[in-house]
Amino acid sequence: MTTTNAREPRVHPVPILSLRPTQMTVGMREVKEKRKRWREHGKTKQADLLGKHMIPVVYGPDARYYVIDHHHLGRALHDEGVKEVLVTIVGDLRMVEREAFWGVMDNKRWVYPYDAKGERRSFRDLPKSVADLKDDPFRSLAGELRRMGGFAKDTTPFSEFLWADFLRRQVSRKAVEADFDKALEKAMAAARSKNAIYLPGWCGPLDDD
């Protein structure tokens, strides 16, 4: 057995900066929103949330933990000064040779090595910690588009990044950074079009024919 499907929570805290990301970017607008919500809670509530929101990881070679979800939360917690988090082991790949590790991760769709331009990069270019994650404003646009009902939440891995890449071809980065709300209107129109029908969670209008 090379993996385990049972999620195994680690009951002891793990240093947040020891977690290795499996993607290159996050939407910093979304990170800021998570930071704002975190600050609205008192210390007791924050401790309770840390106990409930465990970070899903793959246990990899050299006994490192590789984050496969909740990168935005991890970055937000780090930026808020949180030093340790609890993790849930989704897969155990410690027995995989280091040279083969990223190939296995890629095959299982547990890694997304695309940069802020939507271009695929070498696995060696992945950030070494959540503090090194870069901003992709189109990931923020895709996240807000989903919250506004532009597309449905979907189990497809990295579905919001697939939408971000679609939106990258519909709206200019300059437009997103200059007027986010106006860019969101354009994104909504594009999301409802037949051009987006191949994307996970598409819920645009269907013709009767």
Secondary structure as GFF3:
##gff-version 3
##sequence-region A 1 209
A	DSSP	beta_strand	8	9	.	.	.	ID=ss1
A	DSSP	beta_strand	14	15	.	.	.	ID=ss2
A	DSSP	three_ten_helix	16	18	.	.	.	ID=ss3
A	DSSP	beta_strand	25	26	.	.	.	ID=ss4
A	DSSP	alpha_helix	28	39	.	.	.	ID=ss5
A	DSSP	alpha_helix	43	52	.	.	.	ID=ss6
A	DSSP	beta_strand	55	60	.	.	.	ID=ss7
A	DSSP	three_ten_helix	61	63	.	.	.	ID=ss8
A	DSSP	beta_strand	64	67	.	.	.	ID=ss9
A	DSSP	alpha_helix	71	79	.	.	.	ID=ss10
A	DSSP	beta_strand	84	85	.	.	.	ID=ss11
A	DSSP	beta_strand	87	92	.	.	.	ID=ss12
A	DSSP	alpha_helix	98	107	.	.	.	ID=ss13
A	DSSP	three_ten_helix	123	125	.	.	.	ID=ss14
A	DSSP	three_ten_helix	130	132	.	.	.	ID=ss15
A	DSSP	beta_strand	134	135	.	.	.	ID=ss16
A	DSSP	alpha_helix	137	147	.	.	.	ID=ss17
A	DSSP	alpha_helix	159	168	.	.	.	ID=ss18
A	DSSP	alpha_helix	173	178	.	.	.	ID=ss19
A	DSSP	alpha_helix	180	191	.	.	.	ID=ss20
A	DSSP	three_ten_helix	194	196	.	.	.	ID=ss21
###
